[in-house]
Amino acid sequence: PLPDALPISQIRRAADSIALNIAEGSTGQTNPEFRQFLGYAIRSAVEVVACLYIGQRREIINTKDFHMLYEQTEEVVKMLQGLRNSLR
């Protein structure tokens, strides 16, 4: 059913957006511009987390997978924040 599939497809789009924003921002941009794209990537990662919570609430994602994916996304956010902070 479409309502249940929505969080999974949204997670995929948001996860793709993380990589695409990093790539776009890293190509010949100034540090302030790259920092802006890293901010977009971080927001996309936060969107992934929100989708994970929705998926868990709808029982699309089990607790074990939720925690694994949450921890991986949290690590990505920390790395992105570290990279963004290094560009000051």
C-alpha positions in Angstrom: 0.0 0.0 0.0 1.2 3.5 -0.9 1.0 5.1 2.6 3.3 2.4 4.1 5.8 2.7 1.2 6.1 6.5 1.6 8.7 6.6 4.4 11.0 4.1 2.6 11.0 6.0 -0.7 11.4 9.3 1.2 14.4 7.8 3.1 16.0 6.9 -0.2 15.4 10.4 -1.6 16.7 12.1 1.5 19.8 9.8 1.7 20.5 10.5 -2.0 20.2 14.2 -1.3 23.0 13.9 1.4 25.5 12.7 -1.2 24.3 15.0 -3.9 24.6 18.1 -1.8 28.1 17.1 -0.7 29.1 16.5 -4.4 27.5 19.7 -5.6 29.0 21.8 -2.9 32.5 20.4 -3.3 32.9 21.3 -6.9 34.8 24.6 -7.2 32.8 26.4 -4.5 34.1 28.8 -2.0 34.3 27.6 1.6 31.1 29.6 2.6 29.2 28.1 -0.4 30.5 24.6 0.5 29.4 25.1 4.1 26.0 26.0 2.8 25.7 22.8 0.8 26.9 20.8 3.8 24.1 22.4 5.8 21.7 21.1 3.2 23.2 17.6 3.5 22.8 17.8 7.3 19.2 18.8 6.9 18.6 15.8 4.6 20.2 13.5 7.2 17.8 14.9 9.8 15.0 14.2 7.3 16.2 10.5 7.2 15.9 10.3 11.0 12.4 11.7 10.9 11.5 9.1 8.3 13.0 6.4 10.4 10.8 7.4 13.3 7.7 7.4 11.0 8.7 4.0 9.6 9.1 2.6 13.1 5.8 4.0 14.3 4.1 2.5 11.2 5.9 -0.8 11.9 7.7 -0.7 8.6 11.1 -0.7 10.3 11.8 -3.0 13.2 13.5 -1.8 16.3 16.9 -3.4 15.5 17.0 -1.9 12.0 15.8 1.5 13.4 18.6 1.7 15.9 21.3 0.5 13.4 20.1 3.1 10.8 19.7 5.8 13.4 23.3 5.3 14.6 24.7 5.3 11.1 22.8 8.5 10.2 23.9 10.1 13.5 27.6 9.3 12.6 27.1 10.9 9.1 25.7 14.0 10.7 28.7 14.2 13.1 31.1 13.9 10.2 29.3 16.5 8.2 29.3 18.9 11.1 33.0 18.3 11.7 33.8 19.0 8.0 31.5 22.1 8.0 33.2 23.4 11.1 36.7 22.9 9.6 35.8 25.3 6.8 35.4 28.4 8.9 
